[in-house]
Amino acid sequence: MISQLASTVSCTAMGTVSAMYTFPRTSAETEHAMKACQPGHGLTATEGSARRETASSLSDIAGSTSETLNMALNLRVIDLTRPLDETSSLWPGIPPMVVESTETIERDGSFSRRLTLDEHSGTHFDAPSHFLEGAAHVADVPASQLVRPLHVVDFTHRSKDDPDAELTPNDLKEHEAVHGPMGAGSVVFLRTDWPELSGSEPLRFPGFGIEAATLLAERGVVGLGTDTLGIDAGRATDFPVHRDVTLPRGIWHVENLTNLGAVPSSGAWAVVGVPRVAGASGFPARVLAIVPEGQ
């Protein structure tokens, strides 16, 4: 989305450098570059013509770079991450995070703490190894899979009245009819606005149905996300989506998201910031949505 914004170029002929310029440039600087490539600046007519073509091309590049910069400056960044502390909602049986002070400003001149927590605490990332022996751990997931085009499926019309609702292929078709196809390489987040994240049993919250998850896997999505405790619906205690559909195909998850209502249904990008912890089946993550201007 964001390309390199500047490059250094030279106007050369016969191995001799006559001028060097750095882009992006102003119109005045571009005009100076064109003049530097005119005959009479130590160049033949042929050399000057070649250099003028080069300078003209670089002017076009500068314009494109300026447009890219303007786009970058008008991006909105939406935080999809819940704060993580000792009171965070967790899966039943997972102990809360323990925080110990190791350094204080008063005593040591610096501040630091030691955290003891489960890998799947708060807003977190599931690597394929979470349910599959020998599969990729967190550190093995390519960074290119963590910055991907994002679709947010609004499931609130069903989840608000049904704590056991599961996303179906028909729900996906309805989404695509309005917002376009979910192509290979994208990620899909499920917005339920489900308020109960207490982790109490029996668990009841909406999730991805196995048929919908299978359809998305066949489409080539690289990740799924949800604003509940898990990708599977709470009543699916055998975790069929985790175990049989997504993780065996190398599709990662992010769970316990928030603010999905602030993200457009299509056109945004997901950025999943998760530490490269060797051997980890998951880890707390900072998940962001990058939204271009006008979306």
Phi, psi and omega in degrees: 000318183249116183265174177298133190264351181207152175209154179256130186229161180228149175261104188232155172205142177053032176080004182252129178272121179258336180199152177225137186226152177242131181251154004288155184230167174278169179296325179296319179293322178297319178298320178298321179296320178296317181296325181294342181256016178274152171303148183101347174259038179083017183238152171283170179299319180295315180297319180296320179297316180298320182288326177295321176297319178297315181296321179296318178297320179293329176296319177297318179298318180299320178296317179296320179296321178298319178297319179297318179296317178300320179297317181297324182284347182250018175282144170258139178246120181248124181277122180256019189253134174277142174301143181247121176208192184292347182255004183298144178291134184227164174297142180307133180096343178277126180289150179293159178298139176250130183244126178237135176280128178249333177217144175233152178300316183297317185272320190245349183083002178211162183240129179205153178224159173251127181250133173244118186205159175285151180298335185251054181254142176061206172292117189216167183255135171255120173272161179305331181291351179301327181231006187223118179298130176082001181277177184296134172272177181307313184292345182270346182287124183300139178302330181296339178274355184260357175230098190219156174302142189240134167246134175246115180269117179280109184251010189294334181295337177256321186289335184294335181248350185228104182292348181251013184299141178235136178297136182242166174302326179295322176300320180294319179297320178296320177297313184292331179297333181260320191248001178094166186289151175266098188278172177300140179089356180270174173235152184233121177252138181258118179265115178247338187056030183288122188277341188269098177242038186282337183078009179283159180253152357286145182285132177219107174203155182291165178192185176285129171283157186295325180290319178294318179297321178295318178300316179295321178297320179292333177286343179095021176295153182255346181202152174235151178216162180204159178263017175250187181289341184201158178296314174290151173299152185303327182284347181277074187289351175265002173052055185296326179292311176305306194283323190248344188244298193273300186299322176297337178266005179081016180273123183274167178234153161232134185233161183066038176286170175212170176065020181295337178292344179271357185255134177296156183295334176208163177100345178268171173239144175263138175235119182250108179264101180232132182299148179276072181275116183297134175077004184277140175275347179184177177188149173306141187226153170260113185249129183235152169246129178256119188243118178294159177302136178091352179273000000 
